[in-house]
Amino acid sequence: MNEDKNPAVENTNAENSPLTEQPLTAETPAPAPKKSGWLPLLSLVLAVAAWVTLAYSTGYYAMCVAGASIITAIFAVRRKTGAWRNVAITALIASAVLIVVVAAFLIVLKIGLE
């Protein structure tokens, strides 16, 4: 009577069952934690705030806000993947352009006034 059994079905012990939890080792990766998108959004908000600050205040304040945006964008790029990473890269580029343009303008003014 035991000869009629399928050998593949016969070997169903608890070790091979997909429902049992396997211990985490170097071979089995840990599940990735879900990360929120607050850091790329913060860098984007700071980049927009830097451009608004440039319109209503001095370039020095705008460069400080843009510097903060660059710092948060660098951390966001290293931490995120996919669309959030693209948002952080966009904020990084926008802040870097602001710093380069304002710094060049201020340097030209200082050289021109001397």
C-alpha positions as CSV (number, residue, x, y, z in Angstrom):
1,M,0.0,0.0,0.0
2,N,2.9,2.4,0.6
3,E,4.3,1.7,-2.8
4,D,1.4,3.6,-4.5
5,K,2.4,6.9,-2.9
6,N,4.1,9.6,-4.9
7,P,7.7,10.1,-3.6
8,A,7.5,13.9,-4.1
9,V,4.5,14.1,-1.9
10,E,5.9,11.7,0.6
11,N,8.7,14.0,1.6
12,T,6.7,16.8,3.2
13,N,8.4,17.3,6.5
14,A,8.3,20.6,8.4
15,E,11.9,21.6,7.3
16,N,11.0,21.9,3.7
17,S,7.6,23.6,4.2
18,P,7.5,27.2,2.8
19,L,5.4,28.2,5.8
20,T,8.1,27.6,8.4
21,E,10.3,30.6,9.2
22,Q,14.0,30.2,8.3
23,P,16.6,31.9,10.5
24,L,18.3,34.9,9.1
25,T,21.7,34.1,7.8
26,A,24.1,35.6,5.3
27,E,22.4,33.5,2.6
28,T,18.9,34.7,3.4
29,P,18.6,38.5,3.1
30,A,16.5,40.4,5.7
31,P,13.3,42.0,4.4
32,A,13.8,45.6,3.4
33,P,12.3,48.1,5.7
34,K,9.7,50.4,4.2
35,K,11.2,53.9,4.0
36,S,9.2,57.1,3.7
37,G,9.9,59.9,1.3
38,W,10.3,62.7,3.8
39,L,14.0,63.4,3.1
40,P,13.7,63.9,-0.6
41,L,10.7,66.1,-0.1
42,L,12.5,68.1,2.5
43,S,15.3,68.7,0.1
44,L,12.9,69.8,-2.6
45,V,11.1,72.1,-0.3
46,L,14.4,73.7,0.8
47,A,15.4,74.1,-2.8
48,V,12.2,75.9,-3.7
49,A,12.6,78.0,-0.5
50,A,16.1,78.9,-1.5
51,W,14.8,80.3,-4.8
52,V,12.0,82.2,-3.1
53,T,14.5,83.5,-0.6
54,L,16.6,84.8,-3.5
55,A,13.6,86.7,-4.8
56,Y,12.7,88.4,-1.5
57,S,16.0,88.6,0.3
58,T,19.8,88.7,-0.2
59,G,21.8,86.1,-2.1
60,Y,23.7,85.2,1.0
61,Y,20.6,83.8,2.8
62,A,19.5,82.0,-0.4
63,M,22.9,80.3,-0.6
64,C,22.6,79.2,3.0
65,V,19.2,77.6,2.4
66,A,20.5,76.1,-0.9
67,G,23.4,74.6,1.1
68,A,21.0,73.0,3.5
69,S,19.0,71.6,0.6
70,I,22.2,70.1,-0.9
71,I,23.1,68.4,2.3
72,T,19.6,66.9,2.7
73,A,19.6,65.9,-0.9
74,I,22.9,64.1,-0.6
75,F,21.5,62.0,2.3
76,A,18.3,61.4,0.4
77,V,20.2,60.2,-2.8
78,R,22.2,57.7,-0.7
79,R,19.1,56.4,1.1
80,K,16.5,56.2,-1.5
81,T,15.9,54.5,-4.9
82,G,13.5,55.0,-7.7
83,A,11.3,58.1,-8.1
84,W,12.3,59.5,-4.7
85,R,15.9,59.4,-5.7
86,N,15.0,61.4,-8.8
87,V,13.3,64.0,-6.7
88,A,16.4,64.3,-4.5
89,I,18.7,64.7,-7.6
90,T,16.4,67.4,-9.0
91,A,16.6,69.3,-5.7
92,L,20.4,68.9,-5.6
93,I,20.7,70.3,-9.2
94,A,18.4,73.2,-8.5
95,S,20.3,74.1,-5.3
96,A,23.7,73.8,-7.0
97,V,22.6,76.0,-9.9
98,L,21.4,78.6,-7.4
99,I,24.7,78.6,-5.5
100,V,26.8,78.8,-8.7
101,V,24.8,81.6,-10.2
102,V,24.6,83.7,-7.1
103,A,28.3,83.1,-6.2
104,A,29.3,84.1,-9.8
105,F,27.1,87.2,-9.6
106,L,28.6,88.2,-6.2
107,I,32.1,87.6,-7.4
108,V,31.6,89.7,-10.5
109,L,30.1,92.5,-8.4
110,K,33.0,92.5,-6.0
111,I,35.6,92.6,-8.9
112,G,33.6,95.2,-10.7
113,L,33.3,97.5,-7.7
114,E,37.0,97.4,-6.9
